[in-house]
């Protein structure tokens, strides 16, 4: 177990374009543009929905 703090970028969601399907937080497959964040061990993906408002 490491006591060093996470890097600043690990706390932020990044908008990424993916070409290979990835599993979302809920286990569904995502493609295209997604939100991505690192939890210290792996990348977590979340569906991106464009805001048109």
C-alpha positions in Angstrom: 0.0 0.0 0.0 1.4 3.4 -1.0 1.1 6.5 1.1 2.1 8.8 -1.7 -0.8 11.0 -3.1 -2.3 10.4 -6.5 -1.1 12.6 -9.3 -3.4 15.6 -10.1 -4.5 14.1 -13.5 -5.8 11.0 -11.8 -8.6 12.9 -10.1 -9.9 14.4 -13.4 -12.2 13.0 -16.0 -10.6 13.2 -19.5 -12.6 13.2 -22.8 -11.1 10.5 -25.0 -12.0 9.0 -28.4 -11.7 5.2 -28.3 -11.5 2.7 -31.2 -11.6 -0.5 -29.2 -14.8 -1.1 -27.1 -14.3 -0.5 -23.4 -16.3 -1.5 -20.3 -18.1 1.3 -18.5 -18.6 1.7 -14.8 -21.9 -0.3 -15.2 -20.2 -3.0 -17.3 -21.7 -2.0 -20.7 -19.5 -1.7 -23.8 -18.7 1.9 -24.9 -17.3 3.1 -28.2 -16.6 6.6 -29.7 -16.1 9.4 -27.2 -16.0 8.6 -23.5 -15.0 10.1 -20.2 -12.0 8.4 -18.7 -10.4 8.6 -15.2 -7.7 6.6 -13.5 -8.5 5.2 -10.0 -4.9 4.4 -9.1 -5.1 0.8 -10.5 -7.1 1.0 -13.8 -8.9 3.3 -16.1 -12.6 3.9 -15.4 -14.9 4.8 -18.4 -18.1 6.7 -18.5 -20.5 7.4 -21.4 -20.1 10.8 -23.0 -23.3 12.6 -23.9 -22.9 15.8 -25.8 -24.6 18.9 -24.2 -26.5 20.8 -26.8 -28.0 23.4 -24.5 
